[in-house]
Amino acid sequence: QVQLVESGGGLVQPGGSLTLSCEASGFDFSHVEMMWYRQRPGKEREFVAQIGENSYYFHYGDGLKGRFTISRDKARRMTYLSIQNLEPVDTGVYYCKNEGGAWGQGTQVTVSS
């Protein structure tokens, strides 16, 4: 059974940082690309970042390169999203997705003072 479980969200002050985690199981994690999406309040779900199976390929959503960093650890079957200098507009639910189309349940990130 394919499972993606996100964690690491929470309440953060503007300017702070977070690292979100996504634990994968039930599929060949080492040979698929992984992605992060987010859904901000009142907006459609949007693409955030993608990483190739060998971590040589990276792609970020428009305007997100620089503050967002995607990475993966094949041994731990984990995908990470580090976010620096968080802004209130980053508030939303962050989802992990695999190349096969499976989604996690999401983790809430709230940026507020």
C-alpha positions as CSV (number, residue, x, y, z in Angstrom):
1,Q,0.0,0.0,0.0
2,V,1.4,3.3,-1.1
3,Q,1.7,5.8,1.8
4,L,3.1,9.3,2.1
5,V,3.1,10.8,5.5
6,E,4.1,14.5,6.0
7,S,5.2,16.1,9.2
8,G,7.0,19.1,10.5
9,G,4.4,21.8,10.0
10,G,3.4,24.2,12.7
11,L,3.1,27.9,13.7
12,V,6.2,30.0,12.8
13,Q,6.9,33.6,13.0
14,P,7.6,35.6,9.9
15,G,11.3,35.3,9.0
16,G,11.6,31.9,10.6
17,S,12.3,28.6,8.9
18,L,10.9,25.1,8.8
19,T,11.8,21.7,7.4
20,L,8.9,19.5,6.3
21,S,9.4,15.8,6.1
22,C,7.6,13.2,4.0
23,E,8.0,9.5,4.8
24,A,7.4,7.1,1.9
25,S,6.4,3.5,1.9
26,G,4.8,0.9,-0.3
27,F,6.6,1.7,-3.5
28,D,10.1,1.8,-5.0
29,F,11.1,5.2,-3.5
30,S,14.6,5.1,-5.0
31,H,13.4,5.2,-8.6
32,V,10.7,7.8,-8.6
33,E,10.7,11.6,-8.6
34,M,9.1,13.3,-5.6
35,M,7.3,16.6,-5.3
36,W,5.9,19.1,-2.9
37,Y,2.7,21.1,-3.4
38,R,0.9,23.5,-1.2
39,Q,-2.7,24.8,-0.9
40,R,-3.0,28.3,0.5
41,P,-6.3,29.6,1.9
42,G,-8.7,30.4,-0.9
43,K,-6.3,29.2,-3.6
44,E,-5.9,26.1,-5.7
45,R,-3.2,23.6,-4.9
46,E,0.1,24.7,-6.5
47,F,3.4,23.1,-7.3
48,V,6.3,24.0,-5.0
49,A,9.2,21.7,-5.8
50,Q,10.3,18.5,-7.5
51,I,13.4,16.4,-7.1
52,G,14.8,13.7,-9.5
53,E,15.4,10.1,-8.4
54,N,19.1,10.7,-8.1
55,S,18.9,14.2,-6.7
56,Y,20.5,15.7,-9.8
57,Y,17.4,17.3,-11.0
58,F,15.5,20.0,-9.2
59,H,12.6,22.2,-10.3
60,Y,10.8,24.9,-8.3
61,G,7.5,26.7,-8.7
62,D,7.5,30.2,-10.0
63,G,9.1,32.6,-7.6
64,L,10.0,29.9,-5.1
65,K,13.6,29.1,-5.9
66,G,15.9,30.5,-3.3
67,R,13.7,30.2,-0.2
68,F,12.6,26.6,-0.8
69,T,14.9,23.7,-1.0
70,I,13.9,20.1,-1.7
71,S,16.0,17.1,-0.8
72,R,15.7,13.4,-0.3
73,D,17.3,10.6,1.7
74,K,16.9,7.3,-0.1
75,A,18.2,5.2,2.8
76,R,15.4,6.7,5.1
77,R,12.8,6.9,2.3
78,M,12.4,10.5,3.2
79,T,11.8,13.7,1.2
80,Y,12.3,17.1,2.7
81,L,11.2,20.6,2.0
82,S,13.2,23.4,3.8
83,I,11.7,26.8,3.8
84,Q,13.7,29.9,4.8
85,N,12.5,33.4,5.6
86,L,8.9,32.3,5.9
87,E,6.3,34.9,5.0
88,P,2.6,35.0,5.9
89,V,1.7,34.2,2.3
90,D,3.4,30.8,2.8
91,T,0.6,29.8,5.1
92,G,-1.2,26.7,3.9
93,V,-1.2,22.9,3.8
94,Y,1.9,21.3,2.3
95,Y,1.5,18.0,0.5
96,C,4.0,15.4,-0.6
97,K,3.4,13.6,-3.9
98,N,5.2,10.8,-5.7
99,E,5.7,10.4,-9.5
100,G,2.9,7.8,-9.6
101,G,0.3,10.4,-8.4
102,A,-0.1,9.4,-4.7
103,W,-0.6,12.1,-2.2
104,G,0.0,12.5,1.5
105,Q,-2.5,13.9,3.9
106,G,-0.7,17.2,4.2
107,T,0.9,19.2,7.0
108,Q,-0.3,22.6,8.0
109,V,2.1,25.6,8.0
110,T,1.0,28.8,9.6
111,V,3.2,31.9,9.4
112,S,2.0,34.5,11.8
113,S,3.3,36.8,14.5
